[in-house]
Amino acid sequence: MGLLDGKKATTNLQFARLFKQTYPDVRLKPEQMMTKDDGIICTGAATAIYNLILHIIDKFDSKKLVSACAKTFLIDPARKSQVPYLVSLI
């Protein structure tokens, strides 16, 4: 459909090469856990959905709630990169 053509997107690091080959017009940022571009949000690995949840809570509620949820889910809301997890794929 071309929905992501010309836009930033991310994917799981394991699939980045295949994604880039399949969708060359997407500005792939596989090192990022989450991308936002023109109202489209993409998350990388399966657990990056938690970062999306925190983003939505932050957008519509408060930093205090984000902090409480991050502690509950054991998520570092400051982590924006998937690169530390790359070692396990080599």
N, C-alpha and C positions, 0 to 999 in steps of 0.2 A: 504494500500500500504506500510505502514511502513516508510514513508518518514521522520517522526519525531522521530522514534525509536532511543533512546540513545541521543537525542538532547534536548536542552532547548527550551521550548515553554511557552506561556502564553495563558490565555483565560479570559473571563469575570468572575469575582469572583463568580457570581451566578451559573456558570456551572462548577466550578473547581472540585467539588466532582465527578460529573458524568463523566467529562473528564478523571480524574485519573482512575476511574473504567473501563472506556471504552478503554483507551490507557495507560495501566500500564507501558509500556516501554519508555514512554516519560518523560523526566526530567521536570515536570511541575513546573513553577515558577509563580503562580497566583498573587502573590503580585507585580510583575513587570508589568509596562504598556506596555513594549516592550522587546522582547528578540531577540538576534542575535546569530545564531550558524551555522557555516559551510555554510554561504551564505543564510540561511533561516531566514527571519524576521517574527515574529508574534507580533500582537498587542492584547491587552486585550479587553477592552470595545469598543463600537462603536466609541466613540470620541477619542480613543487613536490613531486613524488613523492620527490625526493631529500631534502627536509626530513622527509618521513615515514620514510624509511630511517634518517636520523640519529636521529629520535625513537625508533624501535624499538631501534636499537643502544644508545642512551642508557638506555633502560628495562631492557634485558637484559644489557648489558655495562658499558662504562666510558667516562668522559669522554675518556680518552686515545685510545681507538679512534674515538670520535666526531670528535675533532680530526684524527686521521690521515685518516679517510674524507673529511671536509670539505675538507681540503687536496688530496686526490686528485681529488675531483669539482669543485674550485674553487667551493665553496659557502660562503656566510657563514651559519653556523648561528644567528647572532643575529638575522638578518633574519626578521621575522614578518609583514611587510606586503607586499602587492602594489601599493600605491599608487604607488611610484616608476615603475612600468611603465604607469601610466594615460596618461601623456602620449603614448605611441605609438598610443593608440587614438583620440585626438581628431582 
